[in-house]
Structure formats: C-alpha cells, structure tokens
Amino acid sequence: MYIAADLLTNSMKYIRKAYCYIQHHIITFNLSCIFIFIINVQAAVAQSSNAIGFRYGVNKPYSDAYKFGTGGAVQANIAFSKKWGFDISFNYDRIRGDQSTFFSPAEKELITLSEAKSLNLFHIDLAARYYIVPDLFVKTGPIIYFAGGNEDLGGLGIGGTAAIGYQLMLDKRNKLEFVFNTDLINVQRNIGTGTTPIAGLKVAYAFNFSRR
C-alpha cells in the first residue's frame, strides 16, 4: 500500500517536471518566434528617404579645457534603399575654450589663462546612414573641417563623425530628428588640445520629398 502510494507520488512529480520543462520550452520557442518576426517586420519597414532640413544643438569637447558651445547646420539625405541613405551637411559650431581670469597684484591687471582657445569650426560631413529599426538609425563617415580662432588657424583637414539618432514623424512628410554624435578633429597644440573628440546633441527639422 505504502509502496504504491510512493510510486504514485514519484510519478506525479516526474509528470509535473516534464510538463514544466515542455511548457518552458514552448514559451521560449514562441517568444523567439515573436522576436524574430518583430525584427523582420522592423527591418522590412525601416525607412530612409530623400529629405532636406536644418539642425541646431549644443556641443562639448570631451576635454575639460572646453565649455559647452552651440552650432547649426543645413543637411540633406539621399535614400539608396529603405534602410540605407547618404547624408551631407554643412555645419558651423562654436567651440568655446574654458578661460579663467584672476587679478595679479604684482602686475595690477587681470590675467586670463586658457588651456584652449575658442574656435569657429566649419565642417562638411559626408556620412552613410543605416536604419536599424524603424526611425532608429546610425551614421558614420568622414568630415572636412576648418577651425579658426581669432586670426589663428586652429586646424584644417579630414576628421570623422559617428552618430545615433531617432526620427519622429510629424506627418507623412515632416519630421524631427534627435541625434547624438561625436566628431573627431585635430587642433594645433598651441591653440587647442591636439586630437579633439567633440560630443554633440542636435535637434533637426527635415522635409521628406517622398511620402511615408
């Protein structure tokens, strides 16, 4: 009698474990299918489009020798497919050096110290844009830049840019873009800090030539 009860109890335990195992794997399989389906759908409808617009935002070199600055740009996007596009933009950024001023009793005047001078940075960005999922994109490419401070040439050459952004469609043609980017330039040591990565947070308005 007791042996039969033990066998029944153990059998129920194994059946319960087997049921839980099968249920777990069925749920995992279903979630995996749903995840793959979502990714495929998102990949299919990710949108790149021909557009033109302008943007404005703030910038801050990673070095403590600089403060926050502002800048703007005119941008255009050429779509190659629903997921790929090419961006070109004409940019101006004011890079602000972090100056400190104090009074010198010996010289009886204000002394200004700065590790880096403020710069007027002009650059043309040429970047490939790729949509990861609908409205979320990354882009990267070279930039051609000119940096000047007062009458000094701070830098001139080819750098790079990388960014991640999100586009918010206002209607079928108008959209806003929110972009976090990093530009890389080289500034002369007597003016700046050498190789200088610059973080930027930009908001852009763009008009799509094709309706979504």
C-alpha positions in Angstrom: 0.0 0.0 0.0 2.7 2.5 1.0 4.9 1.4 -1.9 2.0 2.1 -4.4 1.5 5.5 -2.8 5.2 6.3 -3.1 5.2 5.2 -6.7 2.2 7.3 -7.5 3.7 10.4 -5.7 7.0 10.0 -7.6 5.2 9.5 -10.9 3.2 12.7 -10.3 6.5 14.6 -9.6 8.1 13.4 -12.8 5.0 14.2 -14.8 4.9 17.7 -13.3 8.6 18.3 -14.0 8.1 17.0 -17.6 5.1 19.3 -18.1 7.0 22.3 -16.7 10.0 21.5 -19.0 7.8 21.3 -22.1 5.9 24.4 -21.1 9.1 26.4 -20.6 10.5 25.4 -23.9 7.2 26.1 -25.7 7.1 29.6 -24.2 10.8 30.2 -25.1 10.2 29.0 -28.6 7.1 31.2 -29.0 9.0 34.2 -27.7 11.8 33.5 -30.0 9.4 33.3 -33.0 7.7 36.6 -32.0 11.1 38.3 -31.6 12.3 37.1 -35.0 9.0 38.2 -36.5 9.3 41.7 -35.0 12.9 42.1 -36.2 11.9 41.0 -39.7 8.9 43.4 -39.8 11.0 46.3 -38.5 13.8 45.6 -41.0 11.2 45.5 -43.8 9.6 48.8 -42.9 12.7 50.7 -41.8 12.6 54.0 -43.8 15.3 56.0 -45.4 14.0 58.9 -47.6 15.1 61.9 -49.7 14.9 64.9 -47.4 16.3 68.3 -46.7 16.4 70.2 -43.4 18.3 72.2 -40.8 19.5 71.4 -37.3 20.6 73.2 -34.1 22.2 71.9 -30.9 24.9 72.0 -28.3 28.5 70.7 -28.4 31.1 69.9 -25.8 34.6 68.5 -26.4 35.5 65.7 -24.1 38.5 67.7 -22.8 38.0 69.9 -19.6 39.8 72.7 -21.5 36.5 73.5 -23.2 33.0 74.6 -22.2 29.6 74.0 -23.9 29.1 75.6 -27.2 26.3 75.8 -29.9 26.1 75.2 -33.6 23.8 74.6 -36.5 23.8 73.0 -40.0 21.9 72.6 -43.2 21.5 68.9 -44.1 20.3 66.7 -47.0 19.7 63.0 -47.1 19.7 60.8 -50.3 18.0 57.4 -50.0 19.6 54.4 -51.6 17.0 51.9 -50.2 14.6 51.7 -47.3 17.5 51.0 -44.9 20.4 52.9 -46.4 21.0 56.5 -47.2 23.7 59.1 -47.6 23.9 62.3 -45.6 25.7 65.5 -46.5 25.6 68.6 -44.2 27.2 72.0 -44.0 28.0 72.8 -40.4 29.1 75.6 -38.1 30.0 75.0 -34.4 31.3 77.5 -31.9 33.8 75.6 -29.8 34.4 77.5 -26.5 37.6 77.4 -24.6 37.4 77.3 -20.8 39.1 80.5 -19.7 39.9 81.6 -16.2 40.5 85.2 -15.2 42.2 86.5 -12.0 43.7 89.7 -10.7 47.5 89.9 -10.4 48.6 92.2 -7.6 52.2 92.3 -9.0 51.1 93.4 -12.4 48.0 95.2 -11.2 45.9 93.8 -14.0 43.5 91.0 -14.9 45.2 87.9 -16.2 43.4 85.4 -18.4 44.5 81.8 -18.6 43.2 79.2 -21.0 44.3 75.7 -22.0 42.5 76.0 -25.3 41.2 79.0 -27.3 37.7 79.3 -28.6 37.3 78.2 -32.2 34.9 78.7 -35.1 34.6 75.3 -36.6 33.3 74.9 -40.2 32.9 71.4 -41.5 31.2 69.4 -44.2 30.0 65.9 -43.1 29.7 63.0 -45.5 28.1 60.1 -43.8 26.4 56.8 -44.6 23.1 56.3 -42.8 21.6 52.9 -41.8 18.2 52.3 -40.2 18.5 49.6 -37.5 14.7 49.5 -36.8 12.0 51.9 -38.0 13.1 55.5 -37.2 16.2 54.5 -35.2 19.4 55.0 -37.3 23.2 55.2 -37.1 25.5 57.0 -39.4 29.3 57.5 -39.8 31.7 58.9 -42.3 34.5 61.5 -42.9 34.3 65.2 -42.3 36.3 68.0 -44.0 36.9 70.8 -41.5 38.4 74.2 -40.9 38.9 75.6 -37.4 39.9 79.1 -36.7 40.4 81.1 -33.5 40.6 84.9 -33.9 43.3 85.3 -36.5 44.9 81.9 -35.9 44.4 78.7 -37.9 43.5 76.1 -35.3 43.1 73.1 -37.7 42.5 72.1 -41.2 42.0 68.6 -42.6 39.9 65.4 -42.7 38.3 64.0 -39.5 35.4 61.7 -38.8 31.9 61.6 -37.4 29.7 58.9 -35.9 26.1 59.3 -34.6 23.0 57.6 -33.4 19.6 59.2 -33.9 15.9 58.9 -33.8 13.4 60.4 -36.2 9.9 61.4 -35.1 7.4 61.7 -38.0 5.1 64.7 -37.5 3.1 63.7 -40.6 3.8 61.9 -43.9 6.4 64.5 -45.0 7.6 66.4 -42.0 9.8 65.0 -39.2 12.1 65.9 -36.3 15.4 64.1 -35.7 17.2 63.8 -32.4 20.9 63.0 -32.9 23.8 62.3 -30.5 27.1 62.5 -32.4 30.8 62.6 -31.9 33.1 64.4 -34.3 36.8 64.0 -34.3 39.2 66.7 -35.4 42.8 67.8 -34.7 43.6 71.2 -33.2 47.1 72.6 -33.0 48.7 72.3 -29.6 49.4 76.0 -29.2 45.7 76.7 -29.8 43.9 73.6 -28.5 44.4 70.1 -27.2 45.5 68.2 -30.3 43.2 65.3 -31.3 39.8 66.5 -30.1 36.6 64.4 -29.9 33.5 66.7 -29.7 30.2 65.4 -28.5 27.0 67.0 -29.8 23.3 66.8 -29.2 21.3 68.1 -32.1 17.6 68.6 -33.0 16.8 68.8 -36.7 13.7 69.5 -38.8 13.6 67.8 -42.1 11.1 67.7 -45.0 10.7 64.4 -46.9 10.3 64.6 -50.7 8.6 61.3 -50.7 5.5 60.5 -48.5 5.8 57.7 -46.0 
